[in-house]
Amino acid sequence: MSTATLPPITPLTKKDFQTDQEVRWCPGCGDYAILSAVQSVFPELGIKREKQWSWKQICGEIGGMSPMLIVGAVLGQMKLTKPQAAKAAELFGLSTAEQALLNEVPHRGTPMPPTDPLIYRFYELVMVNGPALKALIEEEFGDGIMSAIDFDLQLERQADPKGDRVKITMSGKFLPYKYYGATGNVPGYGYKEE
């Protein structure tokens, strides 16, 4: 076994993930917001790894909302409030500009279909179960959608002798379609008719 010591790890910065090459993979976002968010996130994840922090620790330090939203914000998919962005900036050693980016509304989403196997399972879950969920929601609530904005999402580990299970609970406000130009006895909204 070697007794040589490794050189200290130099923390990565956003510049380490920038290039002088023409960027072609970020079409449609104009100002390269997705690319900028990714370039900012990679160094943060390096700090997370270097410090051996868990997401639970990071969420505890930033605080103020669901861990799902905080992790989403650090990964470039959600927005933090100004006080939260300041806490994240202090925690990760971010610049003022990077701190401001955490408080901006991001361009959300990922390419479809997703290529990560875990994320793809959610895509597959909706493709397979989506029609049944749609039919059951419409039968229970009427003609409308479940909000993904007025929404809550929780993740739990559920012990099981055959192997622990992932329990995900979604709760979204029902939003009925508005029936434009409805007159007479036609309802104005798509709530379930009794």
C-alpha positions as CSV (number, residue, x, y, z in Angstrom):
1,M,0.0,0.0,0.0
2,S,1.4,3.4,-1.0
3,T,2.0,6.0,1.7
4,A,2.1,8.9,-0.8
5,T,-0.3,11.7,0.0
6,L,-2.7,13.0,-2.6
7,P,-2.6,16.7,-3.5
8,P,-5.4,18.8,-2.0
9,I,-8.6,18.9,-4.0
10,T,-9.1,22.3,-5.6
11,P,-12.7,23.3,-5.4
12,L,-14.4,23.6,-8.8
13,T,-16.0,26.8,-10.0
14,K,-18.5,27.6,-12.7
15,K,-15.6,28.5,-15.0
16,D,-14.4,24.9,-14.8
17,F,-17.6,23.9,-16.7
18,Q,-17.5,26.7,-19.3
19,T,-16.0,26.4,-22.8
20,D,-15.0,28.6,-25.7
21,Q,-16.8,26.2,-28.1
22,E,-20.1,27.1,-29.7
23,V,-23.0,25.8,-27.6
24,R,-25.6,24.0,-29.6
25,W,-27.4,21.8,-27.0
26,C,-29.5,24.6,-25.4
27,P,-31.9,25.6,-28.1
28,G,-35.0,27.6,-27.3
29,C,-33.8,29.2,-24.1
30,G,-32.1,32.1,-25.8
31,D,-30.1,33.4,-22.9
32,Y,-28.7,29.9,-22.1
33,A,-30.4,29.9,-18.7
34,I,-30.3,26.1,-18.5
35,L,-26.6,25.9,-19.4
36,S,-25.9,28.7,-16.9
37,A,-27.8,26.8,-14.1
38,V,-26.0,23.6,-14.9
39,Q,-22.6,25.3,-14.8
40,S,-23.5,26.8,-11.4
41,V,-24.9,23.5,-10.0
42,F,-21.9,21.3,-10.8
43,P,-19.5,23.2,-8.4
44,E,-22.2,23.1,-5.7
45,L,-22.4,19.3,-6.0
46,G,-18.6,19.1,-5.8
47,I,-18.8,21.0,-2.5
48,K,-21.6,18.7,-1.3
49,R,-19.4,15.7,-2.1
50,E,-16.2,17.3,-0.7
51,K,-17.9,18.2,2.6
52,Q,-19.8,14.9,2.6
53,W,-23.0,16.8,3.2
54,S,-26.4,15.0,2.8
55,W,-29.3,16.7,1.1
56,K,-31.0,16.6,4.5
57,Q,-28.2,18.7,6.0
58,I,-28.3,21.1,3.1
59,C,-32.1,21.5,3.4
60,G,-31.7,22.0,7.1
61,E,-29.2,24.8,6.6
62,I,-31.3,26.6,3.9
63,G,-34.7,25.8,5.5
64,G,-38.0,27.5,4.9
65,M,-39.8,25.0,2.6
66,S,-40.1,21.4,1.5
67,P,-36.8,19.5,1.0
68,M,-38.2,18.6,-2.5
69,L,-38.3,22.3,-3.4
70,I,-34.9,23.1,-1.9
71,V,-33.1,20.2,-3.7
72,G,-35.0,21.1,-6.9
73,A,-33.7,24.7,-6.6
74,V,-30.1,23.6,-6.0
75,L,-30.4,21.4,-9.1
76,G,-31.7,24.3,-11.2
77,Q,-35.4,23.4,-11.4
78,M,-37.0,25.6,-8.7
79,K,-36.5,29.1,-7.3
80,L,-35.4,30.0,-3.7
81,T,-36.6,33.1,-1.9
82,K,-34.0,35.8,-1.4
83,P,-33.2,34.8,2.2
84,Q,-32.9,31.2,1.2
85,A,-30.7,32.1,-1.8
86,A,-28.4,34.1,0.6
87,K,-28.1,31.1,2.9
88,A,-27.3,28.8,-0.1
89,A,-24.8,31.3,-1.4
90,E,-23.1,31.4,2.0
91,L,-23.2,27.6,2.3
92,F,-21.8,26.9,-1.1
93,G,-19.5,30.0,-1.4
94,L,-21.4,31.4,-4.4
95,S,-20.9,34.8,-6.1
96,T,-23.5,37.5,-5.9
97,A,-24.6,36.7,-9.5
98,E,-24.9,33.0,-8.7
99,Q,-26.9,33.8,-5.6
100,A,-29.3,36.0,-7.8
101,L,-29.7,33.0,-10.2
102,L,-31.1,30.9,-7.4
103,N,-33.8,33.5,-6.8
104,E,-34.8,33.7,-10.5
105,V,-37.6,31.6,-12.0
106,P,-35.7,28.9,-13.9
107,H,-36.5,27.3,-17.3
108,R,-37.9,24.0,-15.8
109,G,-37.9,20.6,-17.2
110,T,-35.6,18.1,-18.8
111,P,-35.5,16.6,-22.4
112,M,-38.2,14.0,-23.1
113,P,-38.1,11.1,-22.8
114,P,-35.7,11.2,-19.9
115,T,-32.6,9.0,-20.1
116,D,-31.9,8.6,-16.4
117,P,-33.4,5.2,-15.4
118,L,-35.0,6.5,-12.1
119,I,-36.5,9.5,-13.8
120,Y,-37.6,7.4,-16.7
121,R,-39.6,5.2,-14.3
122,F,-41.8,8.2,-13.4
123,Y,-42.3,8.9,-17.1
124,E,-43.2,5.3,-17.7
125,L,-45.5,5.4,-14.6
126,V,-47.5,8.3,-16.1
127,M,-47.5,6.8,-19.6
128,V,-48.9,3.5,-18.3
129,N,-51.1,4.7,-15.5
130,G,-51.9,8.2,-16.8
131,P,-55.1,7.3,-18.7
132,A,-56.5,5.5,-15.6
133,L,-55.6,8.3,-13.3
134,K,-57.2,10.8,-15.7
135,A,-60.4,8.8,-15.9
136,L,-60.6,8.4,-12.1
137,I,-59.8,12.0,-11.4
138,E,-62.5,13.2,-13.9
139,E,-65.1,10.8,-12.5
140,E,-64.4,12.0,-8.9
141,F,-63.9,15.8,-9.6
142,G,-65.2,16.6,-13.1
143,D,-63.6,18.1,-16.2
144,G,-60.2,19.6,-15.3
145,I,-56.7,19.1,-14.2
146,M,-54.6,18.6,-11.0
147,S,-52.4,21.6,-10.4
148,A,-48.7,21.1,-10.3
149,I,-48.3,24.6,-8.9
150,D,-50.8,24.6,-5.9
151,F,-49.2,21.2,-5.1
152,D,-47.5,19.3,-2.4
153,L,-45.0,16.4,-2.9
154,Q,-43.6,14.2,-0.2
155,L,-41.2,11.3,-0.2
156,E,-40.9,8.7,2.5
157,R,-39.0,5.5,3.1
158,Q,-41.4,2.7,3.9
159,A,-40.0,-0.4,5.7
160,D,-40.9,-3.7,4.1
161,P,-39.5,-7.2,4.9
162,K,-39.1,-7.8,1.1
163,G,-37.1,-4.6,0.6
164,D,-37.8,-1.0,1.6
165,R,-40.2,0.8,-0.6
166,V,-40.3,4.4,-1.9
167,K,-43.6,6.1,-1.0
168,I,-44.4,9.3,-2.9
169,T,-47.5,11.3,-2.0
170,M,-48.8,14.0,-4.4
171,S,-51.5,16.4,-3.6
172,G,-52.6,19.0,-6.1
173,K,-55.6,21.4,-6.2
174,F,-58.3,20.4,-8.7
175,L,-58.6,23.1,-11.3
176,P,-61.8,22.8,-13.4
177,Y,-61.9,23.9,-17.0
178,K,-63.8,27.1,-17.6
179,Y,-66.5,26.7,-20.2
180,Y,-66.2,29.9,-22.1
181,G,-69.4,31.4,-23.4
182,A,-71.6,29.1,-21.3
183,T,-75.2,30.3,-21.2
184,G,-78.6,29.0,-19.9
185,N,-78.3,25.9,-17.8
186,V,-74.7,25.1,-19.0
187,P,-72.3,25.3,-16.1
188,G,-69.5,27.8,-16.2
189,Y,-66.9,25.3,-15.0
190,G,-66.2,21.7,-15.3
191,Y,-66.9,20.6,-11.8
192,K,-68.6,17.1,-11.4
193,E,-72.2,17.3,-12.2
194,E,-74.5,15.6,-9.7
